[in-house]
Amino acid sequence: MANLVSAVSPYKYIVANGIQDPRVSDAIRSIVKILQDTHKDLAGGINTLSGLDALKAPIASPAFTGVPTAPTAAPLTNNTQIATTAYTDLAIVAAIASIIAVPAGTIIDFAGTSAPTGYLACPTASGGAQVVSRTTYAALFAAIGTTWGAGDGSTTFGIPWFAADYAAVQANANVGTSSVGVNLTHSHTTNSGVVSGGGGTLTAGAALGFGSATASTMTPAGGAANLAAGVRTLKCVKT
């Protein structure tokens, strides 16, 4: 605009004063040049805008090209916001985790010598290591309560325990209690030896006037409890 005013000013002076001056032609040429340049700039701008307009996606059913991005919504967002691949990946992982999650209180047989992450090794006796914090293991306490012991009654509780070499048995009631082994009812049959002769009989274990018979005793074998045969594993409880 400053160039235009500068070019027009001499022309206005000449016309107003009726003076012939070669600057008139120069002024007119300058004006024409400025107008031509301005026209080119406007035309270029219009073409640029037209090109950009062709690149924009339509409002209805837009088809994007390249690698468009969008903000990732917060987990569990439930609205019309665009779901990015990052959002869907997190949602899928969370859904799978909720399906395969192991509930607190689940007991497993572990092949290692120490409990895996998220588990406690079940002790072999009640009390002592069997008592843990109700706060630290809140999920486990919520699941089993005081079934395996009340602890101190306020801040601790008992976790499942299994005596060494004892088997775990199914129970619909009395969970958390131990049982003693019971043998199936049976009988043993023995034969009594009888000796005959001399007008009398001799029964094993019976005393006679001329001597005596000694009854034999079977030597006992076994341990202090009925234990199942098997392979030892580490019992662990999910916290």
C-alpha positions in Angstrom: 0.0 0.0 0.0 2.9 2.4 0.7 4.3 1.8 -2.7 0.9 2.5 -4.3 0.6 5.8 -2.6 4.1 6.8 -3.5 3.5 6.0 -7.2 0.2 7.8 -7.3 1.2 11.0 -5.5 3.2 12.5 -8.5 0.3 11.8 -10.9 -2.2 13.7 -8.6 0.2 16.6 -8.5 0.5 16.8 -12.3 -3.2 16.6 -12.9 -4.0 19.2 -10.3 -1.5 21.7 -11.7 -1.8 20.9 -15.5 1.8 20.2 -15.9 3.3 17.8 -18.4 5.9 15.7 -16.6 7.7 12.5 -17.6 7.1 11.2 -14.2 3.4 10.6 -15.2 4.4 7.6 -17.3 6.6 6.2 -14.6 3.9 6.6 -12.1 1.3 4.9 -14.3 3.8 2.0 -15.0 4.5 1.7 -11.3 0.8 1.5 -10.5 0.2 -1.1 -13.2 3.1 -3.1 -11.9 1.8 -3.0 -8.3 -1.7 -4.0 -9.4 -0.3 -6.9 -11.5 1.8 -8.1 -8.6 -1.1 -7.8 -6.2 -3.3 -9.8 -8.6 -0.6 -12.6 -8.8 -0.4 -12.7 -5.1 -4.2 -13.0 -4.7 -4.4 -15.6 -7.4 -1.6 -17.6 -5.8 -3.4 -17.4 -2.4 -6.6 -18.5 -3.9 -5.0 -21.5 -5.6 -3.3 -22.4 -2.3 -6.5 -22.3 -0.4 -8.3 -24.3 -3.1 -5.6 -27.0 -2.8 -5.9 -27.1 0.9 -9.6 -27.4 0.7 -9.3 -30.4 -1.6 -7.1 -32.1 1.1 -9.5 -31.7 4.0 -11.6 -34.6 5.1 -15.3 -34.4 4.6 -17.4 -34.0 7.7 -19.5 -37.0 6.8 -17.6 -40.4 6.6 -14.1 -38.9 6.4 -11.3 -41.0 4.9 -7.9 -40.2 6.4 -4.6 -40.9 4.8 -1.1 -41.2 6.2 -0.7 -41.7 9.9 -3.3 -39.5 11.7 -3.0 -39.3 15.5 -5.4 -38.4 18.3 -5.3 -38.0 22.1 -5.5 -41.2 24.0 -8.6 -41.4 26.1 -8.5 -42.3 29.8 -9.1 -46.0 30.7 -12.8 -47.0 30.7 -13.8 -43.9 28.8 -17.3 -44.6 27.4 -18.3 -41.9 24.9 -17.9 -40.9 21.2 -14.3 -39.9 21.6 -11.9 -41.5 19.1 -10.3 -44.7 20.5 -6.6 -44.8 19.6 -4.6 -48.0 19.2 -3.0 -47.2 22.5 -6.4 -47.1 24.2 -7.6 -50.3 22.6 -4.4 -52.2 23.5 -4.8 -51.2 27.2 -8.4 -52.1 27.1 -7.7 -55.6 25.7 -4.9 -56.3 28.2 -7.2 -55.2 31.0 -10.0 -57.4 29.8 -7.7 -60.5 29.4 -6.2 -59.9 32.8 -9.7 -59.8 34.5 -10.6 -63.1 32.8 -7.4 -65.0 33.8 -6.9 -63.3 37.1 -6.3 -65.8 39.9 -8.7 -65.1 42.9 -7.1 -64.4 46.3 -7.1 -67.5 48.4 -6.4 -70.0 45.6 -4.0 -72.7 46.6 -1.5 -74.1 44.1 1.2 -76.7 44.0 4.4 -75.0 43.0 7.5 -76.9 41.8 10.0 -74.4 43.1 11.4 -74.0 46.6 10.0 -70.5 47.3 6.7 -69.0 46.5 6.2 -67.1 43.2 5.3 -63.4 43.1 1.8 -62.8 44.4 1.8 -65.9 46.6 2.7 -67.0 50.1 4.2 -70.4 50.9 1.8 -72.3 53.1 3.6 -73.2 56.4 3.7 -76.7 57.8 2.2 -75.8 61.2 -0.3 -73.3 62.7 0.9 -70.2 64.5 4.1 -68.4 64.0 4.7 -68.0 60.2 1.1 -68.9 59.6 -0.1 -65.6 61.0 0.1 -62.5 58.7 -1.1 -58.9 58.6 -4.7 -58.2 57.7 -3.6 -54.9 56.2 -0.7 -56.1 54.1 -2.7 -59.0 52.8 -6.1 -57.3 52.7 -7.3 -59.1 49.5 -6.5 -62.5 51.0 -8.1 -61.6 54.3 -11.3 -60.5 52.5 -11.3 -63.8 50.7 -10.7 -66.3 53.5 -11.3 -64.3 56.7 -10.4 -66.2 59.9 -11.1 -69.6 58.4 -7.5 -70.7 59.1 -7.1 -68.8 62.3 -8.0 -65.4 63.8 -4.5 -64.4 64.6 -4.5 -61.7 67.3 -8.1 -61.0 66.6 -7.6 -57.5 65.2 -4.5 -57.0 63.1 -3.5 -60.5 61.9 -5.1 -63.7 60.6 -4.1 -67.2 59.8 -3.3 -68.5 56.3 -3.7 -72.1 55.1 -1.2 -74.5 56.5 -0.4 -78.1 55.7 1.5 -80.5 57.9 4.6 -82.0 56.2 3.8 -85.1 54.2 0.1 -84.8 54.9 -2.4 -84.8 52.0 -5.0 -82.2 51.3 -8.5 -83.6 51.2 -11.8 -82.4 49.9 -14.3 -81.0 52.4 -17.7 -79.3 52.0 -17.5 -78.0 55.6 -14.9 -77.6 58.3 -12.4 -76.0 55.8 -9.2 -75.1 57.6 -9.3 -78.1 60.0 -7.1 -81.2 59.9 -8.2 -84.8 59.9 -6.6 -88.0 61.1 -6.2 -91.0 58.9 -8.6 -93.8 59.3 -7.9 -97.4 58.1 -10.6 -99.2 56.3 -12.3 -101.7 58.7 -10.7 -105.2 58.2 -9.8 -108.3 60.0 -6.7 -110.7 60.3 -7.2 -114.4 60.3 -4.7 -116.7 62.0 -4.5 -120.5 62.4 -4.3 -122.0 65.9 -1.9 -124.9 66.1 -3.2 -128.0 67.9 -1.1 -131.0 69.0 -2.8 -134.3 69.7 -1.4 -137.4 71.4 -1.2 -139.3 74.7 -4.9 -139.0 75.3 -4.9 -135.2 75.3 -4.6 -132.1 73.1 -2.3 -129.2 73.1 -3.6 -125.8 72.0 -1.1 -123.0 71.2 -0.8 -120.8 74.3 -2.3 -123.4 76.7 -0.2 -124.5 79.7 0.2 -128.1 80.4 1.4 -130.0 83.5 4.5 -131.2 81.8 5.4 -127.9 80.1 4.0 -124.8 78.4 3.5 -123.4 74.9 4.5 -119.8 74.1 2.3 -117.7 71.9 4.2 -115.8 69.1 3.7 -112.0 68.7 3.8 -110.1 65.4 6.3 -107.2 65.4 4.5 -103.9 64.6 5.8 -101.7 61.8 4.9 -98.2 60.6 5.0 -94.6 61.7 3.1 -92.3 64.1 0.5 -91.4 61.6 -1.2 -92.6 58.4 0.6 -90.7 55.6 0.0 -90.9 51.9 2.7 -91.8 49.5 3.5 -89.1 46.9 5.8 -86.5 45.5 6.4 -83.3 47.5 5.5 -79.9 46.1 5.3 -76.4 47.7 1.8 -75.4 48.7 1.2 -71.7 48.0 -1.8 -69.4 48.5 -2.6 -66.5 46.3 -2.5 -63.2 48.0 
